[in-house]
Amino acid sequence: MRPFIYQRAGDFADAVGTASQSPRGVPPTEAPVQFLAGGTTILDLMKLDVMRPETLVDIRGLGPAGRSIEPRGDALYLGAFVTMAEAAEHPAVEENYPVIAQALDLAASPQLRNMATLGGNMLQRTRCTYFRDTSWRACNKRDPGSGCAALDGVNRKHAVLGVSDSCIAAYPGDFAQALVALDAAAEIVGPAGNRVVPVEALHREPGDTPHLETNLLPGEIIVGFAVPVAAWTRRSLYVKIRDRQSYEFALASAAVALDLADGTVNAARIALGGVAAKPWRAREAEAALNGNKIDEAAARRAADAAFASARTHAGNQYKTELGKRTLVRALLHAAQMNV
């Protein structure tokens, strides 16, 4: 790990002001000033020499907004500095938003969940081997214009949705899919003031610029997330398929929330993980379900719609069918829930 300066921010204005000193035009992930909360992602990447910040600004103590879980109007507010474990075990989350509790509980290890924050988890970076191993030069996400070694390399765990000729790395998280499915919004502070952004719009597809991973502006901090109270939140769940049952990233996952009446879907909310370049809202699958009775055939039609644009490579062709089966399982289990 390279030497760096450690600073503890006194308040949000202090943190934002320090980060704003970064040169203009530099993507947030490459800025010389980075924020530190739980540290479970950025410290790993610094040890691997993938990220090389000159200054780390500790924002973990900022609040109290960033440390609370509380109802706010017609939404449940989740502070961005709440740990994954705290959120997963909170009674309001467990009872009214089971998809969030399950997504958090199935992620990482107990030790990491006790340390990692919701905001940091949302912004974690890909586990693509070619990105995390600097001995591979061809990685457009790490070194723009260098190529993508995964295209013709080992790509068994890579994405099939939202990919491009420049990058096929998969987004690794679980929590983001739950929030995308529930139409949650992120509250952000930054040099230009405060703003609210749908969680679905936080991350970007790689296109020709895979090094631009999110739509956050330089110096911006996620303070919290507002999750709407809605008819589908309690009938929700998260299904995660992986190589082993613990401490492993998803090969395919589905966050599903249903507003169901007498077996008919009034509204479906679906997000996919493990198979996409970003937390993936499956709107085509939702449209295939809305207004229809839900059974295995309907779930399969929805799954086919979700993966109609899938683009596979030599090692990950299985992911299309695995993703479909994962979504079918999630939909059928959600339909059978007693709420």
C-alpha positions as CSV (number, residue, x, y, z in Angstrom):
1,M,0.0,0.0,0.0
2,R,1.3,3.4,-0.9
3,P,1.6,6.2,1.7
4,F,-1.4,8.4,2.2
5,I,-2.7,11.2,4.5
6,Y,-5.5,10.4,6.9
7,Q,-8.0,13.1,7.8
8,R,-11.1,13.0,9.9
9,A,-13.9,15.3,8.7
10,G,-15.6,17.6,11.2
11,D,-18.8,17.8,9.2
12,F,-20.2,17.3,5.7
13,A,-19.0,20.7,4.6
14,D,-15.5,19.9,5.7
15,A,-15.5,16.5,3.9
16,V,-17.0,17.9,0.7
17,G,-14.6,20.9,0.8
18,T,-11.5,18.7,1.1
19,A,-12.7,16.4,-1.7
20,S,-13.5,19.3,-3.9
21,Q,-9.8,20.1,-4.1
22,S,-9.3,17.3,-6.6
23,P,-8.5,18.3,-10.2
24,R,-11.4,18.9,-12.5
25,G,-12.3,16.2,-14.9
26,V,-11.0,13.4,-12.8
27,P,-13.5,10.6,-12.2
28,P,-14.5,10.2,-8.5
29,T,-12.9,6.7,-8.4
30,E,-9.6,8.2,-9.6
31,A,-9.6,11.3,-7.5
32,P,-6.6,11.9,-5.2
33,V,-9.0,12.5,-2.3
34,Q,-11.2,9.6,-1.3
35,F,-13.8,9.0,1.4
36,L,-13.4,6.4,4.1
37,A,-16.3,4.9,6.0
38,G,-16.2,1.2,6.8
39,G,-13.1,0.8,4.6
40,T,-13.8,-2.8,3.6
41,T,-13.6,-2.0,-0.1
42,I,-11.2,0.9,-0.6
43,L,-8.5,-0.5,1.7
44,D,-8.5,-3.8,-0.3
45,L,-8.1,-1.9,-3.5
46,M,-5.3,0.2,-2.1
47,K,-3.5,-2.9,-1.0
48,L,-3.8,-4.2,-4.5
49,D,-2.5,-0.9,-5.9
50,V,-5.7,-0.5,-8.0
51,M,-6.7,2.7,-6.2
52,R,-3.9,5.1,-5.1
53,P,-5.5,8.0,-3.2
54,E,-3.2,10.6,-1.7
55,T,-5.7,11.5,1.1
56,L,-8.4,9.5,2.9
57,V,-11.1,11.6,4.6
58,D,-12.8,9.6,7.3
59,I,-16.6,10.4,7.2
60,R,-17.8,7.6,9.4
61,G,-18.5,9.8,12.4
62,L,-20.7,12.3,10.4
63,G,-24.3,12.4,11.3
64,P,-26.7,12.0,13.0
65,A,-28.6,11.6,9.7
66,G,-26.1,9.1,8.3
67,R,-26.4,6.8,11.4
68,S,-30.2,6.6,11.7
69,I,-32.9,4.2,10.5
70,E,-36.3,5.9,10.9
71,P,-39.6,6.6,9.2
72,R,-39.7,9.8,7.3
73,G,-43.1,10.7,5.8
74,D,-44.0,7.9,3.3
75,A,-40.6,6.3,3.4
76,L,-38.1,4.4,5.6
77,Y,-34.9,6.3,5.8
78,L,-31.6,4.3,6.0
79,G,-28.6,6.3,6.9
80,A,-25.6,5.6,4.6
81,F,-23.2,5.1,7.6
82,V,-25.4,2.4,9.2
83,T,-23.6,-0.9,9.0
84,M,-25.0,-3.8,6.9
85,A,-25.5,-5.8,10.1
86,E,-27.4,-3.0,11.8
87,A,-29.8,-2.6,8.9
88,A,-30.3,-6.3,8.3
89,E,-31.3,-6.8,12.0
90,H,-33.5,-3.7,12.3
91,P,-37.1,-4.7,13.1
92,A,-38.6,-2.3,10.6
93,V,-36.4,-3.6,7.8
94,E,-37.0,-7.3,8.7
95,E,-40.8,-6.9,8.9
96,N,-41.6,-4.5,6.2
97,Y,-38.7,-4.8,3.7
98,P,-37.5,-8.5,3.9
99,V,-35.8,-8.2,0.5
100,I,-33.4,-5.7,2.0
101,A,-32.7,-7.8,5.2
102,Q,-32.1,-10.9,3.1
103,A,-29.8,-9.1,0.6
104,L,-27.7,-7.8,3.4
105,D,-27.6,-11.0,5.4
106,L,-26.5,-13.0,2.3
107,A,-23.6,-10.7,1.6
108,A,-20.0,-11.0,2.7
109,S,-19.2,-12.4,6.2
110,P,-20.4,-11.5,9.7
111,Q,-17.2,-9.6,10.3
112,L,-17.5,-7.5,7.2
113,R,-21.2,-6.9,7.7
114,N,-20.4,-5.5,11.2
115,M,-17.9,-3.0,9.6
116,A,-19.1,-2.2,6.1
117,T,-21.6,0.7,5.7
118,L,-24.7,0.8,3.4
119,G,-23.2,3.7,1.4
120,G,-19.9,2.0,0.9
121,N,-21.6,-1.3,0.0
122,M,-23.6,0.5,-2.7
123,L,-20.5,1.9,-4.3
124,Q,-18.3,-1.3,-4.1
125,R,-16.3,-2.0,-7.3
126,T,-16.2,-5.0,-9.4
127,R,-14.4,-8.2,-8.5
128,C,-13.2,-8.8,-12.0
129,T,-9.8,-10.5,-11.8
130,Y,-8.4,-8.4,-14.6
131,F,-9.4,-5.2,-12.8
132,R,-8.1,-6.2,-9.4
133,D,-4.8,-7.7,-10.7
134,T,-2.6,-4.8,-12.0
135,S,-0.3,-7.3,-13.7
136,W,-3.0,-7.4,-16.4
137,R,-2.7,-4.1,-18.3
138,A,-5.8,-4.6,-20.5
139,C,-8.6,-3.2,-18.3
140,N,-10.5,-0.3,-19.5
141,K,-12.1,0.2,-16.1
142,R,-8.7,0.7,-14.5
143,D,-6.7,2.0,-17.5
144,P,-9.1,3.6,-20.1
145,G,-8.2,2.7,-23.6
146,S,-6.1,-0.4,-22.7
147,G,-8.7,-3.0,-23.7
148,C,-10.7,-5.6,-21.9
149,A,-8.8,-8.8,-21.1
150,A,-12.0,-10.5,-20.0
151,L,-13.5,-10.5,-23.5
152,D,-11.3,-13.4,-24.6
153,G,-10.1,-14.5,-21.1
154,V,-11.6,-16.2,-18.1
155,N,-15.1,-14.7,-18.0
156,R,-17.2,-17.3,-16.2
157,K,-18.4,-14.8,-13.5
158,H,-18.8,-11.9,-15.8
159,A,-22.0,-10.0,-16.9
160,V,-24.4,-10.8,-19.7
161,L,-26.7,-7.7,-19.4
162,G,-25.6,-4.1,-19.9
163,V,-22.2,-5.1,-21.2
164,S,-20.2,-3.5,-24.0
165,D,-17.2,-4.1,-26.2
166,S,-15.2,-2.1,-23.6
167,C,-16.1,-4.0,-20.5
168,I,-18.1,-7.1,-19.3
169,A,-17.3,-6.8,-15.6
170,A,-20.3,-7.6,-13.3
171,Y,-21.5,-5.4,-10.5
172,P,-20.8,-7.5,-7.3
173,G,-23.2,-6.2,-4.7
174,D,-26.6,-7.4,-3.3
175,F,-28.0,-4.4,-1.4
176,A,-28.3,-2.2,-4.4
177,Q,-30.5,-4.7,-6.2
178,A,-33.0,-4.6,-3.3
179,L,-33.1,-0.8,-3.3
180,V,-33.5,-0.7,-7.1
181,A,-36.4,-3.1,-6.9
182,L,-38.1,-1.0,-4.3
183,D,-37.8,2.3,-6.2
184,A,-35.5,3.7,-3.4
185,A,-33.7,7.1,-3.7
186,A,-30.3,8.2,-2.6
187,E,-29.9,11.5,-0.7
188,I,-26.6,13.1,-1.7
189,V,-24.6,16.1,-0.5
190,G,-21.9,17.8,-2.6
191,P,-20.1,21.0,-3.6
192,A,-23.2,22.1,-5.5
193,G,-25.6,21.4,-2.6
194,N,-28.0,18.6,-1.9
195,R,-29.8,16.4,-4.4
196,V,-31.9,13.2,-4.5
197,V,-31.2,10.5,-7.2
198,P,-33.1,7.3,-7.8
199,V,-30.8,4.4,-6.8
200,E,-31.5,2.9,-10.2
201,A,-29.7,5.9,-11.7
202,L,-26.7,5.9,-9.5
203,H,-24.7,3.4,-11.6
204,R,-23.8,3.6,-15.2
205,E,-23.6,1.0,-17.9
206,P,-20.0,0.7,-19.2
207,G,-20.5,1.8,-22.8
208,D,-17.2,3.3,-24.0
209,T,-16.3,4.7,-20.6
210,P,-16.3,1.8,-18.1
211,H,-14.0,3.8,-15.7
212,L,-17.0,6.1,-15.1
213,E,-18.9,3.8,-12.8
214,T,-21.5,6.0,-11.2
215,N,-23.3,9.3,-11.8
216,L,-21.9,10.8,-8.6
217,L,-20.1,14.1,-9.1
218,P,-16.6,14.7,-7.6
219,G,-16.8,15.4,-3.9
220,E,-20.4,14.1,-3.5
221,I,-21.3,11.9,-0.5
222,I,-24.3,9.6,-0.2
223,V,-25.9,10.5,3.1
224,G,-28.8,8.0,3.1
225,F,-31.5,6.2,1.3
226,A,-35.3,6.7,1.3
227,V,-37.2,3.5,0.6
228,P,-40.9,4.1,-0.2
229,V,-43.7,2.6,1.8
230,A,-45.6,0.6,-0.9
231,A,-48.0,-2.2,-1.4
232,W,-45.2,-4.6,-2.6
233,T,-42.6,-4.1,0.1
234,R,-43.7,-6.8,2.5
235,R,-44.1,-9.4,-0.3
236,S,-40.5,-9.2,-1.2
237,L,-37.5,-11.5,-1.1
238,Y,-33.9,-12.0,-2.4
239,V,-32.6,-15.2,-4.0
240,K,-28.9,-15.5,-4.5
241,I,-27.1,-18.3,-6.4
242,R,-23.4,-18.7,-5.8
243,D,-20.6,-21.3,-5.9
244,R,-20.7,-21.8,-2.1
245,Q,-23.2,-20.9,0.6
246,S,-21.3,-18.2,2.4
247,Y,-18.8,-15.4,1.7
248,E,-19.3,-15.5,-2.0
249,F,-20.5,-13.2,-4.7
250,A,-23.6,-14.0,-6.8
251,L,-23.4,-15.8,-10.1
252,A,-27.1,-14.8,-10.4
253,S,-29.5,-13.1,-8.0
254,A,-33.0,-11.7,-8.1
255,A,-34.7,-9.1,-5.9
256,V,-38.4,-9.3,-6.3
257,A,-41.3,-7.4,-4.8
258,L,-45.0,-8.1,-5.7
259,D,-48.3,-6.4,-5.1
260,L,-50.6,-9.4,-5.5
261,A,-54.3,-9.8,-5.2
262,D,-56.1,-13.2,-5.7
263,G,-53.1,-14.5,-7.7
264,T,-53.0,-11.5,-10.1
265,V,-50.0,-9.2,-10.2
266,N,-51.1,-5.6,-9.7
267,A,-47.4,-4.5,-9.8
268,A,-44.1,-6.3,-9.9
269,R,-40.7,-4.9,-9.0
270,I,-37.7,-6.9,-10.2
271,A,-33.9,-6.3,-10.1
272,L,-31.2,-8.7,-11.1
273,G,-27.6,-9.1,-9.8
274,G,-24.6,-11.2,-10.6
275,V,-25.5,-11.1,-14.3
276,A,-25.3,-7.4,-15.1
277,A,-22.8,-4.6,-15.4
278,K,-24.8,-2.5,-12.9
279,P,-27.7,-3.2,-10.5
280,W,-30.3,-4.2,-13.2
281,R,-33.9,-3.2,-13.2
282,A,-35.8,-5.8,-15.3
283,R,-38.7,-3.6,-16.5
284,E,-39.5,-5.9,-19.4
285,A,-40.1,-8.8,-17.0
286,E,-42.3,-6.5,-14.8
287,A,-44.4,-5.6,-17.8
288,A,-44.8,-9.2,-18.7
289,L,-46.3,-9.9,-15.2
290,N,-48.4,-6.9,-14.5
291,G,-52.1,-7.5,-14.8
292,N,-51.6,-11.3,-15.2
293,K,-52.0,-14.3,-13.0
294,I,-48.7,-15.6,-11.7
295,D,-47.7,-19.2,-12.2
296,E,-44.6,-21.0,-13.4
297,A,-45.4,-20.3,-17.1
298,A,-46.0,-16.6,-16.4
299,A,-42.8,-16.5,-14.4
300,R,-40.8,-18.1,-17.2
301,R,-42.2,-15.6,-19.7
302,A,-41.1,-12.8,-17.5
303,A,-37.6,-14.4,-17.1
304,D,-37.4,-14.8,-20.9
305,A,-38.2,-11.1,-21.3
306,A,-35.6,-10.1,-18.6
307,F,-32.8,-11.8,-20.5
308,A,-33.9,-11.1,-24.1
309,S,-30.9,-8.7,-24.5
310,A,-28.3,-11.0,-22.9
311,R,-24.9,-11.0,-24.5
312,T,-22.7,-13.9,-23.6
313,H,-19.1,-14.9,-24.0
314,A,-17.3,-18.3,-24.1
315,G,-17.2,-18.8,-20.3
316,N,-20.5,-17.3,-19.2
317,Q,-23.1,-18.7,-21.6
318,Y,-24.7,-20.6,-18.7
319,K,-25.6,-17.4,-17.0
320,T,-28.6,-16.6,-19.2
321,E,-30.4,-19.8,-18.2
322,L,-29.2,-19.6,-14.6
323,G,-30.4,-16.1,-14.4
324,K,-33.8,-17.1,-15.7
325,R,-34.2,-20.0,-13.3
326,T,-33.2,-17.7,-10.4
327,L,-35.8,-15.2,-11.3
328,V,-38.5,-17.9,-11.8
329,R,-37.7,-19.3,-8.3
330,A,-37.8,-15.8,-6.7
331,L,-41.1,-14.9,-8.3
332,L,-42.8,-18.2,-7.3
333,H,-41.6,-18.0,-3.8
334,A,-42.7,-14.4,-3.5
335,A,-46.2,-15.3,-4.7
336,Q,-46.4,-17.9,-2.0
337,M,-45.4,-15.6,0.9
338,N,-47.9,-15.1,3.7
339,V,-48.1,-11.3,4.3
